[in-house]
Amino acid sequence: MPWPWRRKSRRTLARIAIEGPIAGGTRVRVLKAIEQVQQRECPALLLRIDSPGGTVGDSQEIHAALLRLREKGCRVVASFGNISASGGVYVGVAAEKIVANPGTITGSIGVILRGNDLSRLLKRIGIRFETVKSGLYKDILSPDRALSEAERQLLQELIDSSYGQFVAAVATGRGLEEEVVRGFADGRVFSGAQALPLGLVDVLGDEESARRLAAELAGLDPEKTRAITFGKPPRKLLGLLPGATLLLQLSQSLSLELAWNGQPLWLHRP
């Protein structure tokens, strides 16, 4: 006989929010929340996404966990907020249905990898690197020199492989042919209204619309079903200070440039 809380959970709509860049900390929090939803046998999950994307591996792990949750019988509906681009789209297409606001910024399907060539600056200020390496390409994207043509080709092959994985996931999740996806998966962004005829989203609406849809798919009464949020991010002291939002955004941007430099990213970067 199931525990009383488990019977109650079967009438509960779960909610998980993915906000900001998708990286290590977000991945850990979201995967733990998905596990809790599965353990409590919640019949439906409302996945709120407000993210420009992030690292490839972290996006793929969340995507895979959502597919496993669906295999267990949980109905998953994604709600796109202000922005759900690149890796946010990759995570979103693991849902059964996607609801987006008409003005949501979405798309940006593609891969980006950036490095910094500081060789001229370093030469001007008299700094010179000494490098000892085990192989020809071990210091690829080193900031003290430009890429060789052979290195550029290797990195392009890496990007093309990652891009192919992205296209395949979108095609599978949205029930589209890969060639159709490649027709609009060139990095451009769309509004939610533009994404609808492309097949990237199913319905135009807000988070409440997505909540009601998730409840209906699970056979629950939308009027009587409440949503419980799992995996809430910890509150930070900085968030209580005036101007904290701007400071956090600047901090995130700096972190992206420093920590993710040289990594393939599924990230919308204006």
C-alpha positions in Angstrom: 0.0 0.0 0.0 1.5 3.4 -1.0 2.4 6.0 1.5 -0.3 8.7 2.0 2.1 11.4 0.6 2.5 9.4 -2.5 -1.2 9.1 -3.1 -1.4 12.9 -2.7 1.5 13.4 -5.1 -0.4 11.6 -7.8 -2.9 14.5 -7.7 -0.1 17.1 -7.6 1.3 19.0 -10.5 5.0 19.4 -10.2 6.9 22.5 -11.3 10.6 23.0 -12.0 12.1 26.4 -13.1 15.3 26.7 -15.2 16.4 30.3 -15.0 19.7 31.8 -16.3 22.5 30.0 -18.0 22.4 26.2 -18.0 25.7 25.1 -16.3 26.9 22.9 -13.5 25.0 24.4 -10.6 21.8 24.5 -12.5 22.2 21.0 -13.8 22.7 19.6 -10.3 19.7 21.4 -8.9 17.4 20.5 -11.8 18.4 16.8 -12.0 17.8 16.4 -8.2 14.4 18.1 -8.7 13.5 15.7 -11.5 14.5 12.8 -9.4 12.2 14.0 -6.6 9.3 14.4 -9.1 9.8 10.8 -10.2 10.1 9.4 -6.6 6.8 11.1 -5.7 5.1 9.8 -8.8 3.7 13.2 -9.8 1.5 12.7 -12.9 2.6 15.9 -14.6 5.5 18.4 -14.7 5.4 22.0 -15.7 8.9 22.9 -16.8 9.4 26.7 -16.8 12.4 27.8 -18.9 13.8 31.3 -18.9 17.3 30.7 -20.2 19.7 31.7 -23.0 21.1 28.2 -23.0 24.5 27.1 -21.7 27.0 24.2 -21.9 26.4 21.2 -24.1 26.8 18.4 -21.6 24.7 20.0 -18.9 21.8 20.6 -21.4 22.1 17.0 -22.7 21.9 15.6 -19.1 18.8 17.5 -18.3 17.2 16.6 -21.6 17.9 12.9 -21.0 16.5 13.0 -17.5 13.3 14.5 -18.7 12.9 11.8 -21.3 13.4 9.2 -18.6 10.7 10.9 -16.5 8.3 10.8 -19.4 9.0 7.1 -19.8 7.8 6.6 -16.3 4.4 8.1 -17.3 4.8 11.7 -16.2 3.4 14.2 -18.7 5.8 17.1 -19.3 4.8 20.5 -20.6 7.4 23.2 -21.1 6.6 26.9 -20.6 9.0 29.3 -22.4 9.4 32.6 -20.5 11.2 35.8 -21.6 13.8 33.8 -23.4 14.3 30.1 -24.1 17.1 29.9 -26.7 19.8 27.5 -27.8 20.3 25.1 -24.9 17.0 26.2 -23.5 15.4 24.9 -26.7 17.3 21.7 -26.4 16.0 21.1 -22.9 12.5 22.2 -23.9 12.1 19.7 -26.8 12.3 16.9 -24.3 8.8 18.0 -23.2 5.6 16.5 -24.7 4.2 20.0 -25.4 5.7 23.5 -25.5 3.8 26.7 -24.6 5.5 30.0 -25.4 4.4 33.7 -25.0 4.0 35.4 -28.3 6.9 37.6 -27.5 9.2 34.9 -26.1 12.7 35.0 -27.6 13.5 31.5 -28.8 15.5 29.6 -31.5 19.2 30.3 -31.7 19.7 26.7 -32.6 23.4 26.1 -33.1 26.8 25.9 -31.5 29.3 28.5 -30.7 33.0 28.3 -29.6 35.1 31.3 -28.9 38.7 31.9 -28.1 40.8 35.0 -27.7 43.8 35.8 -29.8 45.8 38.2 -27.7 49.1 37.7 -29.5 49.4 41.3 -30.7 48.6 42.7 -27.3 51.0 40.4 -25.5 53.8 41.3 -28.0 53.2 45.0 -27.4 53.5 44.7 -23.6 56.4 42.3 -23.8 54.8 39.1 -22.6 55.8 35.8 -24.3 54.5 32.3 -23.5 56.8 29.3 -23.4 54.8 26.1 -24.3 55.8 22.5 -23.9 53.2 20.1 -25.3 52.7 16.4 -25.9 51.0 16.8 -29.2 50.5 19.2 -32.1 47.0 20.3 -31.1 47.4 20.2 -27.3 47.4 24.1 -27.0 44.7 24.7 -29.5 42.9 28.1 -28.8 45.9 29.3 -26.8 45.5 33.1 -26.4 49.1 33.9 -27.4 48.7 32.9 -31.1 46.2 32.7 -33.9 44.6 29.4 -35.0 46.3 27.5 -37.8 44.1 26.3 -40.7 44.4 22.7 -39.5 43.3 23.7 -36.0 40.4 25.7 -37.4 39.3 22.6 -39.4 39.4 20.4 -36.3 37.3 22.8 -34.3 34.8 23.1 -37.1 34.4 19.3 -37.2 33.8 19.4 -33.5 31.2 22.1 -33.9 29.5 20.3 -36.8 29.2 17.1 -34.7 27.6 19.0 -31.8 25.3 20.8 -34.2 24.2 17.5 -35.7 23.3 16.3 -32.2 21.3 19.4 -31.6 19.4 19.2 -34.9 18.6 15.5 -34.3 17.2 16.2 -30.8 15.0 19.0 -32.1 13.7 16.9 -35.0 12.9 14.0 -32.8 11.3 16.1 -30.0 9.2 18.2 -32.4 8.3 15.4 -34.9 10.1 17.2 -37.8 12.5 16.1 -40.5 16.1 17.0 -39.9 16.3 18.8 -43.2 13.3 20.9 -42.1 15.0 21.8 -38.9 18.3 22.7 -40.6 16.3 25.1 -42.7 15.8 27.4 -39.7 18.5 26.1 -37.3 21.2 28.6 -38.4 21.5 30.5 -35.2 18.7 33.0 -35.8 16.2 33.8 -33.1 12.4 33.9 -33.3 9.5 35.3 -31.3 7.1 32.8 -29.9 4.6 33.8 -32.6 7.2 33.1 -35.3 8.2 29.8 -33.8 4.6 28.5 -33.8 4.3 27.9 -37.6 7.8 26.4 -37.7 6.7 23.7 -35.2 9.1 24.8 -32.5 6.2 25.4 -30.1 2.7 24.0 -29.9 0.6 26.7 -28.2 0.9 30.5 -27.6 0.2 31.3 -24.0 1.6 32.1 -20.6 2.7 29.9 -17.7 -0.9 29.5 -16.5 -1.9 28.2 -19.9 0.9 25.7 -19.7 -0.1 24.7 -16.2 -3.7 24.0 -17.3 -2.5 22.0 -20.3 -0.2 19.8 -18.1 -3.1 19.1 -15.8 -5.4 18.2 -18.6 -2.8 15.8 -20.2 -2.5 14.1 -16.8 -6.3 13.8 -16.4 -6.4 16.3 -13.6 -8.9 19.1 -13.0 -7.1 22.3 -13.9 -9.4 24.2 -11.5 -8.5 22.1 -8.5 -4.8 21.1 -9.3 -2.1 23.1 -7.6 1.5 23.3 -8.7 4.3 22.6 -6.3 7.8 23.9 -7.2 10.7 21.5 -6.8 14.4 22.4 -6.7 14.1 26.1 -5.8 17.4 27.9 -6.2 18.9 29.1 -2.9 18.3 32.7 -2.1 21.4 34.8 -2.2 22.1 37.8 0.1 23.1 39.8 -2.9 19.6 39.6 -4.2 18.4 41.8 -1.3 20.6 44.7 -2.3 19.5 47.6 -4.6 20.7 47.1 -8.1 21.3 43.4 -7.4 19.7 42.2 -10.6 22.2 44.2 -12.8 25.1 43.1 -10.7 24.1 39.5 -11.0 23.8 39.9 -14.8 27.2 41.4 -15.1 28.7 38.7 -12.9 27.1 36.0 -15.1 28.4 37.6 -18.3 31.9 37.8 -16.9 31.7 34.2 -15.7 30.6 33.1 -19.2 33.5 34.7 -20.8 36.1 33.5 -18.4 34.9 30.0 -17.4 33.4 28.9 -20.8 36.0 30.4 -23.1 37.1 27.6 -25.5 34.1 25.4 -24.8 31.4 24.5 -27.4 28.2 26.1 -26.2 24.5 25.9 -27.0 24.1 29.5 -25.9 22.4 32.6 -27.4 25.1 35.3 -27.3 23.9 38.6 -28.8 
